[in-house]
Amino acid sequence: MGVPVQDVRNPDLPAPRQYPLELCELAVRTYRTAEAKPVIRRMAEELGVHHEALRGWIRQAQADAGERDGLLTTEKKEELPPPLCFPRSCKRTAGLRARHDCSPLSNG
């Protein structure tokens, strides 16, 4: 039997990108420069990416260009402080789900 692999990622670092940045940029540029806007699902399938990933990239590019309200620009997102992390006991009592484990001494 194999030995279970322990997750040793640092919770303070962002998750690794699933798609290369160049692919994201190419996909957004292709969508934005198309004369007739392509169907996102079809375009995503052709690029080999998930349609919701492509939709998110397009929406973020629109926010960055000032074409979409209700989303922070990439620049504004980078200015935000890191999210708060609560101790496990608070998570259980509040019924919150954690994306990663936090030590009892983390911001809470």
DOTIKOL-668617 format. One record per residue (C-alpha): residue number from 1; x, y, z. Coordinates in steps of 0.5 Angstrom, whole numbers. Layout:
# residues N
+-----+-------+-------+-------+
! seq !    px !    py !    pz !
+-----+-------+-------+-------+
! NUM !     X !     Y !     Z !
...
+-----+-------+-------+-------+
END
This chain:
# residues 108
+-----+-------+-------+-------+
! seq !    px !    py !    pz !
+-----+-------+-------+-------+
!   1 !     0 !     0 !     0 !
!   2 !     2 !     7 !    -1 !
!   3 !     4 !    12 !     4 !
!   4 !    -1 !    18 !     4 !
!   5 !     2 !    24 !     2 !
!   6 !     2 !    30 !     7 !
!   7 !     0 !    37 !     4 !
!   8 !     5 !    41 !     6 !
!   9 !     3 !    48 !     2 !
!  10 !     4 !    54 !     6 !
!  11 !    -3 !    57 !     8 !
!  12 !    -1 !    64 !     7 !
!  13 !     1 !    63 !     0 !
!  14 !    -4 !    63 !    -6 !
!  15 !    -6 !    56 !    -9 !
!  16 !    -2 !    55 !   -15 !
!  17 !    -5 !    57 !   -22 !
!  18 !    -9 !    51 !   -25 !
!  19 !    -8 !    55 !   -32 !
!  20 !    -2 !    59 !   -34 !
!  21 !    -2 !    66 !   -34 !
!  22 !    -1 !    67 !   -42 !
!  23 !    -7 !    62 !   -43 !
!  24 !   -11 !    67 !   -39 !
!  25 !    -9 !    73 !   -43 !
!  26 !   -10 !    70 !   -49 !
!  27 !   -17 !    68 !   -48 !
!  28 !   -19 !    74 !   -45 !
!  29 !   -16 !    78 !   -51 !
!  30 !   -19 !    73 !   -56 !
!  31 !   -26 !    74 !   -53 !
!  32 !   -25 !    82 !   -53 !
!  33 !   -23 !    83 !   -60 !
!  34 !   -28 !    78 !   -63 !
!  35 !   -33 !    82 !   -67 !
!  36 !   -39 !    77 !   -65 !
!  37 !   -38 !    75 !   -58 !
!  38 !   -37 !    68 !   -58 !
!  39 !   -41 !    63 !   -53 !
!  40 !   -36 !    62 !   -47 !
!  41 !   -38 !    55 !   -46 !
!  42 !   -36 !    53 !   -53 !
!  43 !   -29 !    58 !   -53 !
!  44 !   -27 !    55 !   -46 !
!  45 !   -28 !    48 !   -49 !
!  46 !   -24 !    50 !   -55 !
!  47 !   -18 !    53 !   -51 !
!  48 !   -19 !    47 !   -46 !
!  49 !   -21 !    51 !   -40 !
!  50 !   -27 !    50 !   -35 !
!  51 !   -32 !    55 !   -37 !
!  52 !   -33 !    58 !   -31 !
!  53 !   -25 !    60 !   -31 !
!  54 !   -26 !    63 !   -37 !
!  55 !   -32 !    67 !   -35 !
!  56 !   -28 !    70 !   -29 !
!  57 !   -22 !    72 !   -33 !
!  58 !   -27 !    76 !   -38 !
!  59 !   -31 !    79 !   -32 !
!  60 !   -24 !    81 !   -28 !
!  61 !   -21 !    84 !   -35 !
!  62 !   -28 !    88 !   -35 !
!  63 !   -27 !    90 !   -28 !
!  64 !   -20 !    92 !   -29 !
!  65 !   -22 !    96 !   -36 !
!  66 !   -27 !   100 !   -32 !
!  67 !   -33 !    96 !   -36 !
!  68 !   -36 !    93 !   -30 !
!  69 !   -39 !    95 !   -24 !
!  70 !   -39 !    91 !   -17 !
!  71 !   -32 !    87 !   -18 !
!  72 !   -26 !    90 !   -15 !
!  73 !   -20 !    91 !   -20 !
!  74 !   -14 !    87 !   -19 !
!  75 !   -10 !    93 !   -17 !
!  76 !   -15 !    94 !   -11 !
!  77 !   -16 !    86 !    -9 !
!  78 !    -8 !    87 !    -8 !
!  79 !    -9 !    92 !    -3 !
!  80 !   -14 !    89 !     1 !
!  81 !   -11 !    86 !     8 !
!  82 !   -11 !    78 !     8 !
!  83 !   -17 !    75 !    10 !
!  84 !   -18 !    73 !    18 !
!  85 !   -17 !    66 !    20 !
!  86 !   -21 !    64 !    26 !
!  87 !   -19 !    59 !    31 !
!  88 !   -22 !    52 !    30 !
!  89 !   -27 !    52 !    36 !
!  90 !   -30 !    59 !    33 !
!  91 !   -31 !    55 !    27 !
!  92 !   -35 !    50 !    30 !
!  93 !   -39 !    54 !    34 !
!  94 !   -40 !    59 !    28 !
!  95 !   -42 !    53 !    23 !
!  96 !   -36 !    56 !    19 !
!  97 !   -32 !    52 !    14 !
!  98 !   -25 !    53 !    13 !
!  99 !   -21 !    53 !     7 !
! 100 !   -15 !    51 !    11 !
! 101 !   -13 !    50 !    18 !
! 102 !   -11 !    55 !    22 !
! 103 !    -7 !    55 !    28 !
! 104 !   -11 !    57 !    35 !
! 105 !    -7 !    64 !    35 !
! 106 !    -8 !    66 !    28 !
! 107 !   -12 !    73 !    28 !
! 108 !   -18 !    70 !    33 !
+-----+-------+-------+-------+
END
